[in-house]
């Protein structure tokens, strides 16, 4: 081994950021493959000079060939940022395979020096390689372990609707099982005997039925024709306040208030006064809904037609085409045909089972 420490000289040159050049038998050269020496500052060392890094699998150094050469260590540092494939390619092109660093060692990480502190771990590593050549024991870095712990502390667990509904506390449904145990037992016995058990309605179902009954307000259908006497613009004052206002006047008043388009469903409240046997008066308000199209009526559900209590028509047959009962004689039971006092009689309504109501312009 040369009196000059090749590894120390290379380390000092790299630390001082000095330019490392190559030299051959005929002077300076540009390729490491053709060079015989590495020029480190003012020191020129043969590139085959052994360093203090032991080769993989060597436990007791007996000759300079047991150490990595200066050329191999320098190439590992030079390609420290290259990938594994690029490193092996450059190593094959510039250095003999016997002098390259271990292919499993990342570029930029030279092998450990052969000193007293590393001989024992290297021996243990060699033993493990002998016992299991295809597997190596992974030892996690202590700094990496701490970083992973911090990441896990800040980790946010993703949750879906099932985990949210499940909650964090264990749910005990024993009380519910106890309530329904007797009912289920009776249903099973009835099915064995061939009898059909009566349907069991839960408290929640009963409440829903009561709420549905309360929400079954009656519905009034009016014509969607803009020339009708009663439209969505004036129907509320007509039915709720008993005041007739022409449709165009009501439309202009609504536009002045910022309501350019009427609602497709209008609630109407009618005040009712009830006098009991003792002479006490009780006032209640009955709610109705007014719609002018079958589309708006469909929003009330499948039974909406069963809740229709009144239909206001213009006397034109096209209005009844989308109705459930498209024949006026079937639709009207006690009909009222509203018209102006000076309008001539409408012959179409003669067979409709309706009564004509004349409205005076000046009243």
C-alpha positions, 0 to 999 in steps of 0.5 A, a space after each residue: 500500500 502506498 505511503 499516501 492514504 488514497 482514501 484520505 486524499 480523495 476525501 480532502 479533494 472532494 471536501 475542498 471542491 478541487 478539480 479531479 483530473 485524469 492522467 495516462 502514460 502520455 500525460 493528461 487524458 479525458 477518460 477514466 478508462 484510458 487513465 492510469 492515475 488520478 490527479 488530486 490537487 498536487 498529488 497524483 495517485 495510481 487509480 488502482 491504489 487500494 483504499 481502506 474499504 473492504 470488498 463485500 464478503 472479505 472478513 480478514 484482509 490479506 492482500 491489497 486486492 481485498 480492498 476497493 481501488 481508488 478508481 472504484 470509490 471515485 466512480 461511486 462518488 462521481 455517479 452518486 446521483 445516477 440510477 442503479 442501471 446507469 451506475 452499472 453501465 458506467 462501471 462496466 465501461 470505465 472500470 473492471 468489474 472486479 474493482 467496482 463497488 457492490 451493485 446493491 450499494 446505492 451510488 454515492 454510498 461507498 462501502 464501509 472502511 475496514 477498521 475495528 468498529 466495522 469488522 464485527 458487523 461485517 462478519 455478522 453480515 457475511 454469516 447472514 449472507 452465507 446462511 441465506 444468500 437470497 434474503 437480507 435482513 432489513 434494519 430500519 434507520 432510527 431517523 426514518 422511524 421517528 419521521 414515520 411516527 410523526 407522519 402517523 400522528 398527523 394522519 387523518 383516517 378517511 371515513 365513509 358513511 358506514 363508518 360514520 353511522 357505525 360510530 365509535 361506541 359499541 351498539 347494544 341492541 338487546 333491548 330492541 331484540 327483547 321488545 320484538 322477541 315475543 312478536 317474532 315468536 307469535 309470527 313464527 307460530 302463526 306461520 307454522 299453523 298456516 295462519 297469516 300473522 297480522 302485520 305489525 305496525 311500529 310506532 314510527 310507522 304509526 307516526 308517519 301515517 298520522 303525519 301523512 293524514 294531516 298533510 292530505 290537504 285538499 287541492 284545487 285545479 284551475 286553468 292554465 290559460 292566460 285568458 281565464 278569469 281565475 289564474 295563478 295571479 289572482 286566485 289567492 285574493 279571490 278564494 282567501 279574501 273573497 275579492 275579485 281582481 282582474 288577472 292582468 291587474 294582479 300580474 302588474 301588481 306582482 311584477 311591481 313587487 318583484 314577483 315576475 312569475 307565480 308559484 306553481 303551487 299556492 296555499 290558500 287559507 280559509 277561515 271557518 267559524 264553529 259554534 258549539 251547543 254552548 254558544 262558544 265560537 271557535 275559529 279554525 283555518 282550513 288549508 287548500 292548495 291551488 295548482 294549474 297543471 298536471 305536472 304541479 299536481 304530480 308533486 303531491 304524490 300518487 294519490 293527488 287526484 283523490 284529493 282534488 276537490 275543485 276544478 276551475 275551467 275556461 270551458 275549453 275541452 283541451 284543458 281536460 285531456 291530461 286529467 285523470 277524468 278527461 270527460 267533463 260529465 265524469 269530472 264535475 259533480 257540482 260545477 260552477 261556470 264563472 263568466 262575465 255578465 255581458 258574455 253570451 251563453 256557452 253552449 259547450 257547458 250545457 251537458 257538463 253538470 255545472 252551474 253558470 255564475 255571472 260576474 259584473 265588471 262594475 261590482 
